[in-house]
């Protein structure tokens, strides 16, 4: 878990009391961030694969649901902020707000990636049915973590790490492909370096400011 802890060091407060735990194992990332990155790990590959046939803007219902998901995520984070501390949301609900945001964010990240490749038609990336499925997926993930087992905490820790790396990798590649003229192999090679550098830099910055 030490490597995973370092991976998230510059991107999460990592307060143990706000992280899911079971059997003496505590996730190296808070419950809200865990939900966000686990959801991205699960949904982003699906939508990237779909983008080969569908790379149009999500439908109106999906956009509206996405706005609600992000507002819930931001409101829960702000209300639990240490300097404000209006509420103390249970960990499973923190996970739920993070997962909801991650699931609904995935199609937009995939859409950005698809547009840099410019090899798909304009069929909507996500619609009403997607919104329903993603809400149900959030509910299922939350239910699994009401009383999580040790193996689940460990599995979700690695899945969250995969989600973080995937998210950063896709974001970096989308930007790099604009520079290298859609040469995927070159963009991917550079992205490995830039993502690694970003993670190390953020971790070192956190150490410097003493957090």
N, C-alpha and C positions, 0 to 999 in steps of 0.2 A: 504493500500500500504506500510505501515511501515515494515511489516514482509517481504514483497517481496523485499523491498529496502535492508534490512539486508541480505537476502538470496544471493543477487548478489554483496554485498559490497566488498568482497574480490576477485571477479572475473571479475569486469567491472569498468571502470573509472566513469560511471554513470554521465557524463556531461550532464546537461539538454538540452543544445543547440544542442547536438548530439543524442537526444532521441526523439522518436515520441510522439506527444501530440495532444490532441483534447478536446475541451470543458472544458479546465482547468485541464485536467488529463494528466500527463506526465508519460511515462513508467519508471519503476525503473531500467531500463537497456538500454544501448545505442542501436541505431537502428541496428547496425551490429550484436551485440550479441543477440538482440531480434530475428533477422532473423535466426541465428544459432540455438537457442534453440527452437523456434517455429517449425522449420523444423524437428529437432530431435524428438520433441514431436509427430509430425504427422507421421514421417516415421519409427522411430525405432520400435514401436510396430508391424508395418506391417512386417518388415524384421525379427524380432524375431519370429513371428508366422510362417513366410515362412521357417525359418531355420530348422523347424522340418522335412521338406522334402528336402530342398536344402541348403547345407552348403559347397559348393565348392567355390573356388576363383572366383571373378567376371570376366566376359569376357574381352577381350582386348579393345574393344570399350569403355566399361564402365570404365575400369582402365584409359584409355587415357582421357576420359571426367572428371574423378575424379581429375586427375592431373591438368587439366585446371581450374577446379572449385577452387581447393586449391590455385593455383597460383594467380588467380583473387582475392581471399579473402585476401591473404597475401600482394599482391601488393597494394590493396586499403587501407588496414590497415596501411602499411608502408608509403604510400604517404600522408595519413591524420595524421600521427603521429605528435604530437604537436611540437616536436623539429625540425621536418623537414618541415611540412606543405606545401608540394608541391601543393596540391589541397585541395579543401573543397567540398567533394562529397555530393550531396543532400542526405537527410535522407533515401528517398525511394531506392536510389541506394546502400547505405550502407546496408539496409535491404536485398536487392537483393543478394549482395555478401555473406552476412552471411547465408541467406537461401540456396543459391546454395551449399555452403560448408557443411551445416548441412544435406541437403538431400543426398548428395553424400557420406557423412561420415557414415550415418546410416547403410548401408549394411556391412561395415567393422566392426563396433562395434558389430552388430548382429552375424557376422561370428566368431569373437573372442569368444563371449558368447557360440555359438553353438559348437565350437571346445572344449571348456572346458567340455561341456556335452557329446560330442562325441556320439551323438545318431541320426545322419543324414547322408545321402549319400553325394557324392561329386558332385551333380548337381550344376552348377553355381548359386551363390546367386543372381547375377544381370547381366543383359545383355544390348544389344543395346536399346531394348524397354524401359527398366527401365530408361536409360539415357534420352530418349526423354520425358518420363512421368515426371521425376524429373525437367527437364528444364521447362516444361510447368507449373508444380506446382509452381516453383519459379516465373515465369512470372505472374501467377494468384495472388499469395500472394503480389507481388510488386504492381500490378494494384489496388488491394484492399486498399493499403496504400498510394496511391497518394494523396487522400483527405480522410483520415480515420475519421470515426465517433467516438464519445466518447465510445460507447459500444464496438467497435472493439479494441480500445486501451486497455480498461479494460480486455477484453477477451484474448487478446494477451499477456498481462502482466502475467495472471495466466497460460496461455499455455506455455509461456517461462519458468516460474518457474517449471512447470511440466516437461518440456524438460530437464532442468538442473538437477533436482532430478533424473529423469529416466536415463540420461546419466551417472551421477556419480554412481547411484545404480547398473547399469549393469556393469560398469567398475570395481567397487569394488567386485561385486559378481563373475565376471570372474576370478579375482585374488584369491579371497578367496576359490573358489571351487577347485583350485589347491592344497590348503593347507588342506581343510577338505574332500578331495577325493570325489568331486562332490555331496556332500550332500546339496541339494538346500535349504532346510528349514534352516539349520544351517548357511549357507552362507548368506542367506537373512536376518536372524536375526542380524548377526554381521554387515552386510552392513548398516543396519539402523543406528547403532551406529557410524560406521566409517565415513559415509557420513555426519551425523550431526556434528561430531567432526571436520571434514575437513572444513565445511562451517563456523563454529564458529571460528576455528583457523585462517582461511584466513581473516575473518572480523576483528578479533582482531589484526592481523599483520598489516593490513592496517591502523588501528587507531594508532598503535605504531610508524609507520614510517611517520605518519602525512599526508597521502594522502586523 
